[in-house]
Amino acid sequence: MPVEVSVGQIAEMRKAHPCGGLEWSVVRVGADIGLKCIKCGRRVMLPREEFERRLKCLKTARPGTSPR
C-alpha cells in the first residue's frame, strides 16, 4: 500500500545525505517524489518505490517554513 505523502511534509530518511542532513522537504508528489535537503538545499527526484524504501518517517511541516 502506498505511503500518503503531500507537498510540505518533512521526510526523514534512513541514510544521511553527504552533507549530513537526514531531513528532506517534499516539494513534488506524483510517480516521482521531489525532495529538497533541509540542511544544504540540494534537490533530488526519487521514484516512489525507492522513496518508500528509503523513508524512515514522515513529519508535518515546521511552522514558518515553505517547501521552496
N, CA, C and O atoms as CSV, one atom per row, in Angstrom:
chain,resi,resn,atom,element,x,y,z
A,1,MET,N,N,0.847,-1.178,0.000
A,1,MET,CA,C,0.000,0.000,0.000
A,1,MET,C,C,0.897,1.248,0.000
A,1,MET,O,O,1.817,1.338,0.814
A,2,PRO,N,N,0.643,2.217,-0.906
A,2,PRO,CA,C,1.493,3.411,-0.986
A,2,PRO,C,C,1.382,4.307,0.249
A,2,PRO,O,O,0.342,4.373,0.904
A,3,VAL,N,N,2.469,4.979,0.538
A,3,VAL,CA,C,2.516,5.921,1.658
A,3,VAL,C,C,1.819,7.212,1.235
A,3,VAL,O,O,2.046,7.702,0.129
A,4,GLU,N,N,0.976,7.766,2.102
A,4,GLU,CA,C,0.310,9.048,1.846
A,4,GLU,C,C,1.315,10.161,2.131
A,4,GLU,O,O,1.715,10.366,3.277
A,5,VAL,N,N,1.716,10.870,1.095
A,5,VAL,CA,C,2.689,11.954,1.235
A,5,VAL,C,C,2.149,13.177,0.506
A,5,VAL,O,O,1.522,13.060,-0.546
A,6,SER,N,N,2.401,14.353,1.079
A,6,SER,CA,C,1.933,15.584,0.437
A,6,SER,C,C,3.040,16.639,0.478
A,6,SER,O,O,3.968,16.570,1.284
A,7,VAL,N,N,2.906,17.606,-0.412
A,7,VAL,CA,C,3.886,18.685,-0.506
A,7,VAL,C,C,3.936,19.442,0.818
A,7,VAL,O,O,2.902,19.752,1.411
A,8,GLY,N,N,5.139,19.731,1.264
A,8,GLY,CA,C,5.332,20.478,2.501
A,8,GLY,C,C,5.677,19.600,3.690
A,8,GLY,O,O,6.144,20.114,4.707
A,9,GLN,N,N,5.463,18.292,3.599
A,9,GLN,CA,C,5.819,17.415,4.710
A,9,GLN,C,C,7.334,17.260,4.784
A,9,GLN,O,O,8.039,17.498,3.803
A,10,ILE,N,N,7.827,16.862,5.946
A,10,ILE,CA,C,9.244,16.603,6.166
A,10,ILE,C,C,9.444,15.094,6.203
A,10,ILE,O,O,8.802,14.395,6.988
A,11,ALA,N,N,10.338,14.593,5.352
A,11,ALA,CA,C,10.641,13.167,5.295
A,11,ALA,C,C,12.002,12.928,5.933
A,11,ALA,O,O,12.991,13.556,5.554
A,12,GLU,N,N,12.050,12.029,6.890
A,12,GLU,CA,C,13.327,11.634,7.491
A,12,GLU,C,C,13.733,10.324,6.830
A,12,GLU,O,O,12.988,9.344,6.854
A,13,MET,N,N,14.919,10.321,6.244
A,13,MET,CA,C,15.386,9.158,5.503
A,13,MET,C,C,16.274,8.274,6.369
A,13,MET,O,O,16.787,8.717,7.397
A,14,ARG,N,N,16.452,7.025,5.951
A,14,ARG,CA,C,17.250,6.064,6.720
A,14,ARG,C,C,18.746,6.401,6.706
A,14,ARG,O,O,19.422,6.258,7.724
A,15,LYS,N,N,19.258,6.845,5.562
A,15,LYS,CA,C,20.683,7.178,5.453
A,15,LYS,C,C,20.840,8.685,5.272
A,15,LYS,O,O,19.998,9.343,4.661
A,16,ALA,N,N,21.909,9.206,5.803
A,16,ALA,CA,C,22.169,10.646,5.727
A,16,ALA,C,C,22.656,11.044,4.336
A,16,ALA,O,O,23.299,10.258,3.640
A,17,HIS,N,N,22.341,12.269,3.949
A,17,HIS,CA,C,22.851,12.885,2.727
A,17,HIS,C,C,24.341,13.161,2.973
A,17,HIS,O,O,24.735,13.310,4.129
A,18,PRO,N,N,25.181,13.234,1.939
A,18,PRO,CA,C,26.610,13.517,2.160
A,18,PRO,C,C,26.880,14.782,2.982
A,18,PRO,O,O,27.928,14.880,3.620
A,19,CYS,N,N,25.958,15.752,2.979
A,19,CYS,CA,C,26.150,16.960,3.792
A,19,CYS,C,C,25.869,16.683,5.263
A,19,CYS,O,O,26.174,17.516,6.116
A,20,GLY,N,N,25.293,15.528,5.571
A,20,GLY,CA,C,24.996,15.170,6.957
A,20,GLY,C,C,23.535,15.313,7.329
A,20,GLY,O,O,23.147,14.926,8.432
A,21,GLY,N,N,22.708,15.858,6.442
A,21,GLY,CA,C,21.293,16.057,6.730
A,21,GLY,C,C,20.475,14.781,6.564
A,21,GLY,O,O,20.692,14.013,5.626
A,22,LEU,N,N,19.543,14.563,7.470
A,22,LEU,CA,C,18.636,13.420,7.397
A,22,LEU,C,C,17.233,13.833,6.956
A,22,LEU,O,O,16.455,12.995,6.501
A,23,GLU,N,N,16.906,15.113,7.087
A,23,GLU,CA,C,15.549,15.570,6.816
A,23,GLU,C,C,15.453,16.241,5.453
A,23,GLU,O,O,16.322,17.019,5.061
A,24,TRP,N,N,14.376,15.924,4.740
A,24,TRP,CA,C,14.108,16.440,3.408
A,24,TRP,C,C,12.694,16.996,3.371
A,24,TRP,O,O,11.782,16.428,3.972
A,25,SER,N,N,12.512,18.098,2.671
A,25,SER,CA,C,11.197,18.688,2.469
A,25,SER,C,C,10.634,18.147,1.153
A,25,SER,O,O,11.336,18.117,0.142
A,26,VAL,N,N,9.369,17.719,1.167
A,26,VAL,CA,C,8.721,17.207,-0.042
A,26,VAL,C,C,8.257,18.409,-0.868
A,26,VAL,O,O,7.474,19.229,-0.387
A,27,VAL,N,N,8.742,18.515,-2.117
A,27,VAL,CA,C,8.398,19.646,-2.977
A,27,VAL,C,C,7.565,19.230,-4.185
A,27,VAL,O,O,7.010,20.089,-4.870
A,28,ARG,N,N,7.465,17.933,-4.460
A,28,ARG,CA,C,6.678,17.452,-5.592
A,28,ARG,C,C,6.194,16.046,-5.288
A,28,ARG,O,O,6.931,15.235,-4.727
A,29,VAL,N,N,4.940,15.755,-5.662
A,29,VAL,CA,C,4.367,14.435,-5.445
A,29,VAL,C,C,3.766,13.956,-6.755
A,29,VAL,O,O,3.093,14.715,-7.452
A,30,GLY,N,N,4.007,12.716,-7.081
A,30,GLY,CA,C,3.488,12.099,-8.294
A,30,GLY,C,C,4.095,10.717,-8.404
A,30,GLY,O,O,4.326,10.058,-7.391
A,31,ALA,N,N,4.361,10.264,-9.638
A,31,ALA,CA,C,5.050,8.992,-9.823
A,31,ALA,C,C,6.454,9.079,-9.231
A,31,ALA,O,O,6.981,8.100,-8.702
A,32,ASP,N,N,7.056,10.278,-9.329
A,32,ASP,CA,C,8.340,10.563,-8.686
A,32,ASP,C,C,8.087,11.530,-7.543
A,32,ASP,O,O,7.148,12.324,-7.587
A,33,ILE,N,N,8.930,11.461,-6.518
A,33,ILE,CA,C,8.818,12.361,-5.372
A,33,ILE,C,C,9.993,13.333,-5.438
A,33,ILE,O,O,11.147,12.910,-5.500
A,34,GLY,N,N,9.703,14.632,-5.425
A,34,GLY,CA,C,10.733,15.658,-5.402
A,34,GLY,C,C,11.056,16.024,-3.969
A,34,GLY,O,O,10.158,16.298,-3.173
A,35,LEU,N,N,12.334,16.031,-3.641
A,35,LEU,CA,C,12.780,16.324,-2.274
A,35,LEU,C,C,13.832,17.423,-2.294
A,35,LEU,O,O,14.591,17.557,-3.254
A,36,LYS,N,N,13.867,18.211,-1.218
A,36,LYS,CA,C,14.876,19.253,-1.047
A,36,LYS,C,C,15.516,19.056,0.326
A,36,LYS,O,O,14.818,19.027,1.340
A,37,CYS,N,N,16.836,18.922,0.358
A,37,CYS,CA,C,17.556,18.736,1.619
A,37,CYS,C,C,17.404,20.001,2.462
A,37,CYS,O,O,17.651,21.105,1.976
A,38,ILE,N,N,17.007,19.847,3.697
A,38,ILE,CA,C,16.801,20.996,4.575
A,38,ILE,C,C,18.132,21.627,4.978
A,38,ILE,O,O,18.200,22.836,5.199
A,39,LYS,N,N,19.181,20.827,5.076
A,39,LYS,CA,C,20.473,21.342,5.526
A,39,LYS,C,C,21.217,22.106,4.430
A,39,LYS,O,O,21.718,23.201,4.684
A,40,CYS,N,N,21.299,21.544,3.203
A,40,CYS,CA,C,22.123,22.174,2.164
A,40,CYS,C,C,21.327,22.716,0.978
A,40,CYS,O,O,21.874,23.466,0.169
A,41,GLY,N,N,20.043,22.352,0.856
A,41,GLY,CA,C,19.219,22.875,-0.219
A,41,GLY,C,C,19.264,22.080,-1.510
A,41,GLY,O,O,18.621,22.473,-2.483
A,42,ARG,N,N,19.993,20.985,-1.558
A,42,ARG,CA,C,20.076,20.149,-2.761
A,42,ARG,C,C,18.705,19.553,-3.074
A,42,ARG,O,O,17.997,19.109,-2.171
A,43,ARG,N,N,18.329,19.545,-4.361
A,43,ARG,CA,C,17.048,18.980,-4.791
A,43,ARG,C,C,17.286,17.691,-5.559
A,43,ARG,O,O,18.171,17.623,-6.411
A,44,VAL,N,N,16.485,16.659,-5.254
A,44,VAL,CA,C,16.579,15.372,-5.941
A,44,VAL,C,C,15.179,14.859,-6.259
A,44,VAL,O,O,14.199,15.270,-5.637
A,45,MET,N,N,15.099,13.962,-7.230
A,45,MET,CA,C,13.866,13.277,-7.582
A,45,MET,C,C,14.090,11.787,-7.364
A,45,MET,O,O,15.089,11.235,-7.825
A,46,LEU,N,N,13.171,11.137,-6.668
A,46,LEU,CA,C,13.257,9.695,-6.453
A,46,LEU,C,C,11.980,9.043,-6.960
A,46,LEU,O,O,10.892,9.584,-6.760
A,47,PRO,N,N,12.093,7.885,-7.616
A,47,PRO,CA,C,10.878,7.140,-7.938
A,47,PRO,C,C,10.148,6.797,-6.632
A,47,PRO,O,O,10.786,6.587,-5.601
A,48,ARG,N,N,8.830,6.741,-6.680
A,48,ARG,CA,C,8.029,6.500,-5.472
A,48,ARG,C,C,8.472,5.233,-4.739
A,48,ARG,O,O,8.570,5.247,-3.512
A,49,GLU,N,N,8.740,4.141,-5.454
A,49,GLU,CA,C,9.167,2.892,-4.813
A,49,GLU,C,C,10.440,3.085,-4.002
A,49,GLU,O,O,10.529,2.642,-2.857
A,50,GLU,N,N,11.420,3.749,-4.598
A,50,GLU,CA,C,12.687,3.983,-3.911
A,50,GLU,C,C,12.493,4.904,-2.708
A,50,GLU,O,O,13.080,4.676,-1.650
A,51,PHE,N,N,11.672,5.946,-2.866
A,51,PHE,CA,C,11.372,6.860,-1.764
A,51,PHE,C,C,10.777,6.089,-0.584
A,51,PHE,O,O,11.209,6.269,0.555
A,52,GLU,N,N,9.790,5.233,-0.850
A,52,GLU,CA,C,9.139,4.476,0.222
A,52,GLU,C,C,10.099,3.510,0.890
A,52,GLU,O,O,9.995,3.271,2.093
A,53,ARG,N,N,11.033,2.949,0.129
A,53,ARG,CA,C,12.008,2.019,0.689
A,53,ARG,C,C,13.006,2.742,1.597
A,53,ARG,O,O,13.404,2.205,2.631
A,54,ARG,N,N,13.415,3.969,1.210
A,54,ARG,CA,C,14.402,4.732,1.983
A,54,ARG,C,C,13.807,5.524,3.140
A,54,ARG,O,O,14.543,5.976,4.017
A,55,LEU,N,N,12.496,5.700,3.156
A,55,LEU,CA,C,11.813,6.529,4.150
A,55,LEU,C,C,11.862,5.906,5.545
A,55,LEU,O,O,11.615,4.712,5.716
A,56,LYS,N,N,12.183,6.731,6.528
A,56,LYS,CA,C,12.154,6.292,7.921
A,56,LYS,C,C,10.839,6.738,8.561
A,56,LYS,O,O,10.132,5.926,9.158
A,57,CYS,N,N,10.507,8.037,8.437
A,57,CYS,CA,C,9.236,8.542,8.947
A,57,CYS,C,C,8.882,9.860,8.262
A,57,CYS,O,O,9.750,10.545,7.720
A,58,LEU,N,N,7.596,10.202,8.293
A,58,LEU,CA,C,7.100,11.464,7.743
A,58,LEU,C,C,6.640,12.341,8.887
A,58,LEU,O,O,6.011,11.863,9.831
A,59,LYS,N,N,6.949,13.620,8.805
A,59,LYS,CA,C,6.537,14.598,9.816
A,59,LYS,C,C,5.760,15.700,9.117
A,59,LYS,O,O,5.902,15.896,7.910
A,60,THR,N,N,4.948,16.413,9.863
A,60,THR,CA,C,4.286,17.580,9.284
A,60,THR,C,C,5.301,18.707,9.165
A,60,THR,O,O,6.320,18.715,9.856
A,61,ALA,N,N,5.016,19.652,8.288
A,61,ALA,CA,C,5.941,20.768,8.051
A,61,ALA,C,C,6.102,21.614,9.307
A,61,ALA,O,O,5.176,21.740,10.108
A,62,ARG,N,N,7.262,22.178,9.463
A,62,ARG,CA,C,7.511,23.077,10.579
A,62,ARG,C,C,6.812,24.410,10.312
A,62,ARG,O,O,6.770,24.858,9.167
A,63,PRO,N,N,6.272,25.042,11.331
A,63,PRO,CA,C,5.623,26.342,11.125
A,63,PRO,C,C,6.624,27.372,10.607
A,63,PRO,O,O,7.763,27.436,11.069
A,64,GLY,N,N,6.187,28.166,9.655
A,64,GLY,CA,C,7.036,29.230,9.138
A,64,GLY,C,C,7.999,28.816,8.048
A,64,GLY,O,O,8.821,29.624,7.616
A,65,THR,N,N,7.916,27.555,7.583
A,65,THR,CA,C,8.791,27.113,6.508
A,65,THR,C,C,7.962,26.859,5.262
A,65,THR,O,O,6.806,26.442,5.337
A,66,SER,N,N,8.573,27.118,4.118
A,66,SER,CA,C,7.888,26.836,2.857
A,66,SER,C,C,8.668,25.764,2.115
A,66,SER,O,O,9.880,25.658,2.302
A,67,PRO,N,N,8.010,24.959,1.274
A,67,PRO,CA,C,8.695,23.872,0.592
A,67,PRO,C,C,9.686,24.342,-0.454
A,67,PRO,O,O,10.521,23.544,-0.879
A,68,ARG,N,N,9.643,25.596,-0.896
A,68,ARG,CA,C,10.534,26.070,-1.956
A,68,ARG,C,C,11.567,26.921,-1.367
A,68,ARG,O,O,12.429,27.431,-2.083
